[in-house]
Amino acid sequence: MRRTLPRSYFNRPTVTVARSLIGKYLVRSIDGRILAGKIVEVEAYVGPQDKACHASKGRTQRTEVLFGPPGVAYVYLIYGMYHCLNVVTEREEFPSAVLIRAIEIDGELIDGPGRFCRALQIDRRLNRVDLTTGESLWFEDRGALVKRGDVGAHPRIGVDYAGEWAKKPWRFRLRRVTAPARTGRTKTKGGAGQVRHPPAVSH
């Protein structure tokens, strides 16, 4: 059974949402064609005190979406060419989000936020889109059981500047994933944060 994840799903503690998104599906509708990728890696960014989170620098036109309702897309561009997709979490006025880092489509690993955004044609036009309506972009629960031991918890990538926050084990990755079609992971900075990347994208 396929179920579109409702707003209430995202209106929970960000770390809980992040871990639970492993094994769920990100679905994209493009001109009547449906693409779906199993989520295998995410990062949590939790509130204004999290120095790795964009919102730690204050409320700006760019970060305003993080202060809004959960279940909404926060898409931003890095290095003028790579897009990153986050889903806003928790209550309004508490800026938090989960960055989607990697997915598997038809058994192929697309590793890095910029890469999968390119594959699913996700760009700034989808910023602030409601991800709970099952229209252009949404999340689905397809009934797959992911045990706690199947998910590894690691420090987030590229956030050394965040001090003690850089050590938080808020990057979650499925322990058994398909080998990528090609290598070239990139470092991304922050989520609802920033990114560094040369050849590919990762956050």
C-alpha positions, 0 to 999 in steps of 0.5 A, spaced: 500 500 500 502 506 498 501 512 502 502 520 501 506 522 508 501 527 511 503 534 514 502 531 521 508 526 519 513 532 519 510 535 525 515 531 529 522 532 532 526 533 526 531 527 528 525 522 529 523 525 522 530 524 519 531 517 521 524 515 519 525 517 512 530 512 510 526 507 506 521 511 504 520 514 497 521 521 494 516 521 488 516 526 482 511 527 477 514 530 470 509 531 465 505 525 467 511 521 468 512 518 475 519 517 478 520 514 485 526 514 489 528 510 495 531 515 500 537 512 503 541 518 506 538 524 510 541 529 514 537 533 520 538 540 521 534 542 528 533 549 530 536 556 530 541 554 535 544 548 530 550 552 527 550 548 521 543 550 520 541 556 515 536 559 520 542 560 525 544 566 521 537 569 522 530 570 519 532 572 512 528 572 505 531 565 503 530 562 510 523 564 511 520 558 509 524 554 515 519 558 519 513 556 516 509 550 516 512 543 516 511 538 510 514 544 505 520 544 500 526 548 502 530 548 495 536 552 494 542 553 489 549 552 491 555 554 487 550 557 482 549 550 479 547 545 484 540 544 488 539 541 494 532 539 497 530 539 504 523 538 507 521 543 513 519 539 520 516 541 527 512 546 529 511 553 525 516 558 528 521 553 530 526 553 523 528 546 522 528 541 516 531 534 513 536 534 507 535 529 502 542 526 501 541 520 496 536 516 493 536 509 489 532 509 483 530 502 480 536 499 483 541 505 482 544 509 487 544 517 486 548 519 491 549 526 493 543 532 493 545 535 487 545 529 483 538 526 485 535 533 484 538 533 477 535 526 476 528 528 478 528 535 475 528 539 482 530 546 482 528 553 485 521 553 482 519 547 487 521 552 493 516 552 498 511 547 494 507 543 499 510 536 499 504 533 502 499 534 497 501 528 492 502 533 486 508 535 483 513 532 488 511 528 495 513 523 499 510 516 500 510 510 505 510 504 501 510 499 507 517 497 507 520 495 514 527 498 516 529 496 522 533 501 527 539 496 526 539 497 518 540 505 519 547 508 521 548 514 524 554 519 523 556 526 523 553 531 518 558 532 512 562 539 511 559 542 517 566 543 521 565 550 522 559 549 526 563 547 532 560 542 537 554 541 533 558 538 527 559 532 532 551 531 532 550 524 529 544 527 525 546 524 518 542 517 517 544 512 512 541 505 510 547 501 511 546 496 505 545 501 499 547 499 491 553 501 489 553 508 485 554 508 478 560 512 478 564 515 484 565 523 485 561 524 492 562 532 493 562 535 500 556 539 502 555 544 508 550 545 512 543 543 510 537 547 511 545 548 511 550 549 505 554 545 501 561 545 498 562 541 491 566 540 486 564 534 481 558 532 485 553 534 490 552 531 497 550 535 503 
